């Protein structure tokens, strides 16, 4: 996932004596270590929200529909806050699929994560996801690491992951193409909330989160044996999403 660059208001503007970027240029980049910390911490918080709300829901009700409603609602609000908070620091990807997609598009446009940043972001996201799952288990008195037994490898579920991931890539990069990334916190969180319900897989749509959720045998878990196939189709969904962005948001070539 990718969020908007910071928009400075009068109240937040730096003092007049501070050096300012030239009009039309990008603001100074945050140090890479800070961006890595934001990706690790943000992904950990996201997985803790997903797993923790799932555990809480199963403790409060036996109705599976209510459990999913509670889980998806917590995820929507939590994800929106995380994107709004950490977007100005790292872009709030929290997702190797989004980071890979941005790196791929940056190879031609020059705007986006570099290969070096990709090599830092993805391990940070995976480490954060595992940390978040363990943290959620600790908060609810579950075993800190217990491999999930929830098998999620049926063909219809894998198709659901292709749709979920392609659908996630589309609004993120579509908003970027139309210079409306300021809407990313609402748009991305809203899409994920909807995809919980309209996809058969309940929308993992994130390789790091998928890996992290293998470490918890709770409502939101996924069996380790299911992880490779799910991650594979998420990458397929990433390609499909980028193709849709290229077609739908195609730009006319400037006339001579």
C-alpha positions in Angstrom: 0.0 0.0 0.0 1.2 3.4 -0.7 0.0 6.7 0.8 0.2 10.3 0.0 3.1 12.7 0.4 2.6 15.2 3.3 0.5 18.3 2.5 1.7 21.2 4.6 -0.9 23.6 6.0 -0.1 27.0 7.4 -0.1 25.6 10.9 2.4 22.9 9.9 4.6 25.0 7.6 8.3 25.3 8.7 9.7 28.6 9.7 10.7 31.0 7.0 14.4 30.5 7.8 14.2 26.7 7.0 15.5 25.6 3.6 12.7 24.9 1.2 12.6 22.7 -1.9 12.2 24.5 -5.2 8.6 24.7 -6.5 7.5 21.6 -8.2 10.3 19.4 -6.7 9.8 16.5 -4.2 10.3 17.2 -0.5 13.5 15.9 1.1 13.4 12.1 1.6 13.1 10.7 5.1 16.3 8.7 6.2 16.1 5.1 5.0 16.3 3.8 8.6 13.3 5.8 9.6 11.3 4.5 6.6 12.4 0.9 7.4 11.2 1.4 11.0 7.9 2.8 9.7 7.3 -0.2 7.4 8.3 -2.6 10.2 6.2 -0.9 12.8 3.2 -0.2 10.6 3.1 -3.8 9.3 3.4 -5.2 12.8 0.5 -2.9 13.9 -1.6 -4.0 11.0 -1.1 -7.7 11.7 -1.7 -7.2 15.4 -5.0 -5.5 14.5 -6.0 -8.3 12.1 -5.1 -11.1 14.4 -6.0 -9.5 17.7 -9.5 -8.4 16.5 -10.0 -11.9 15.2 -9.2 -13.4 18.6 -11.4 -10.9 20.4 -14.3 -11.6 18.1 -14.1 -15.4 18.6 -14.1 -14.8 22.4 -17.2 -12.6 22.2 -19.5 -14.5 19.8 -19.8 -17.9 18.1 -21.5 -16.3 15.1 -19.0 -16.4 12.2 -20.6 -13.5 10.4 -20.3 -11.3 13.5 -16.7 -12.5 13.9 -15.9 -11.4 10.3 -17.7 -8.1 10.8 -15.7 -7.3 13.9 -12.5 -8.4 12.2 -13.0 -6.3 9.1 -14.3 -3.3 10.9 -11.2 -3.2 13.2 -9.0 -3.6 10.1 -10.6 -0.8 8.2 -10.2 1.8 11.0 -6.7 0.6 12.0 -5.4 0.5 8.4 -6.8 4.0 7.7 -5.0 5.4 10.8 -1.7 3.7 9.9 -1.7 5.0 6.3 -2.5 8.5 7.4 0.2 8.5 10.1 3.0 6.7 8.3 2.3 7.7 4.7 4.4 10.8 5.0 7.4 8.8 6.3 7.6 5.7 4.1 4.6 5.8 1.8 2.9 3.3 4.2 3.3 0.3 1.9 3.1 -2.5 4.6 2.9 -4.8 1.6 5.7 -6.3 -0.5 3.3 -6.6 -3.5 2.7 -2.8 -3.4 6.5 -2.1 -2.9 7.4 -4.4 -5.8 4.7 -2.8 -8.0 6.1 0.7 -7.2 9.7 -0.4 -7.8 8.6 -1.8 -11.2 6.8 1.3 -12.3 9.7 3.5 -11.1 12.1 1.7 -13.5 10.5 3.8 -16.3 9.1 6.9 -14.5 12.0 7.4 -12.1 9.5 8.2 -9.3 9.2 5.5 -6.6 11.2 3.1 -4.5 14.7 2.2 -5.7 16.2 -1.3 -5.7 18.1 -0.5 -2.5 14.9 0.6 -0.8 13.1 -2.5 -2.1 15.7 -4.6 -0.5 15.1 -2.9 2.9 11.3 -2.5 2.8 10.4 -6.1 2.0 12.4 -7.7 4.9 11.1 -5.0 7.2 7.5 -5.7 6.2 7.9 -9.5 6.7 9.7 -9.1 10.1 6.9 -6.6 11.1 4.2 -9.1 10.1 5.7 -11.9 12.2 6.2 -9.5 15.1 2.6 -8.4 14.9 1.2 -11.9 15.0 3.3 -12.8 18.0 2.3 -9.6 19.8 -1.4 -10.3 19.2 -1.0 -13.8 20.6 0.8 -12.5 23.6 -1.9 -9.9 24.3 -4.6 -12.6 24.4 -2.6 -15.3 26.2 -2.2 -17.5 23.2 1.0 -19.5 22.5 3.5 -17.0 21.1 4.2 -19.1 18.1 1.8 -21.8 17.0 1.6 -22.7 13.4 -1.9 -22.2 12.0 -4.0 -25.2 11.0 -6.4 -23.2 8.8 -5.8 -24.6 5.3 -6.6 -21.9 2.6 -5.3 -23.5 -0.7 -8.5 -24.4 -2.5 -8.7 -23.1 -6.1 -11.6 -20.7 -5.5 -9.7 -19.1 -2.6 -6.6 -18.6 -4.7 -8.8 -17.0 -7.4 -10.1 -14.7 -4.6 -6.6 -13.7 -3.8 -5.8 -12.7 -7.4 -9.0 -10.5 -7.4 -8.2 -9.1 -4.0 -4.6 -8.1 -4.8 -5.4 -6.8 -8.3 -8.2 -4.7 -6.7 -5.8 -3.3 -4.1 -3.2 -2.3 -6.7 -5.8 -0.6 -8.8 -6.9 2.2 -6.5 -3.4 2.8 -5.1 -1.8 3.3 -8.5 -4.9 4.8 -10.0 -5.0 7.5 -7.4 -1.3 8.1 -8.0 -1.9 8.5 -11.8 -4.6 11.0 -11.2 -2.7 12.9 -8.5 -5.2 12.1 -5.8 -3.1 10.1 -3.3 -4.4 12.2 -0.5 -7.5 10.0 -0.6 -5.4 6.8 -0.1 -6.1 6.3 3.6 -9.9 6.2 3.0 -9.7 4.5 -0.3 -7.3 1.7 0.6 -8.9 1.0 4.0 -12.4 1.0 2.5 -11.4 -1.4 -0.3 -9.8 -3.8 2.2 -13.0 -3.7 4.3 -15.2 -4.5 1.3 -12.8 -7.2 0.0 -13.1 -9.0 3.3 -16.7 -9.7 2.3 -16.8 -10.0 -1.5 -13.7 -12.3 -2.0 -13.7 -15.9 -1.1 -10.4 -15.7 0.6 -11.4 -12.7 2.9 -8.7 -10.7 1.1 -5.2 -11.3 2.5 -3.8 -9.4 -0.6 -0.4 -9.0 1.1 2.5 -11.5 1.1 4.0 -10.2 4.3 0.7 -10.4 6.2 0.2 -13.9 4.8 3.5 -15.0 6.2 2.9 -13.4 9.5 -0.6 -14.9 9.9 1.0 -18.4 9.5 2.5 -17.9 13.0 -0.9 -17.8 14.8 -3.4 -20.6 15.1 -6.3 -18.3 15.6 -9.3 -17.0 13.6 -7.0 -15.0 11.1 -4.4 -17.7 10.7 -3.3 -19.5 7.6 -1.5 -22.9 7.5 2.1 -22.7 6.5 1.5 -25.2 3.7 -1.0 -22.8 2.1 1.4 -19.8 2.2 3.5 -20.4 -1.0 0.4 -20.8 -3.2 -1.3 -17.8 -1.7 1.8 -15.6 -2.1 2.3 -16.8 -5.6 -1.2 -15.8 -6.7 -0.9 -12.5 -4.9 2.1 -11.7 -7.2 -0.1 -12.7 -10.1 -2.7 -10.3 -8.9 -0.1 -7.6 -8.6 0.7 -8.0 -12.3 -3.0 -8.0 -13.2 -3.6 -4.9 -11.2 -0.7 -3.0 -12.8 -2.0 -4.1 -16.3 -5.5 -2.7 -15.4 -3.9 0.6 -14.2 -2.0 0.9 -17.5 -5.1 0.4 -19.6 -7.7 2.3 -17.5 -5.4 5.3 -16.8 -3.7 5.4 -20.2 -2.4 8.8 -21.1 -2.4 10.3 -24.6 1.0 10.8 -26.1 1.8 14.5 -26.6 1.4 15.7 -30.1 4.5 16.9 -32.0 
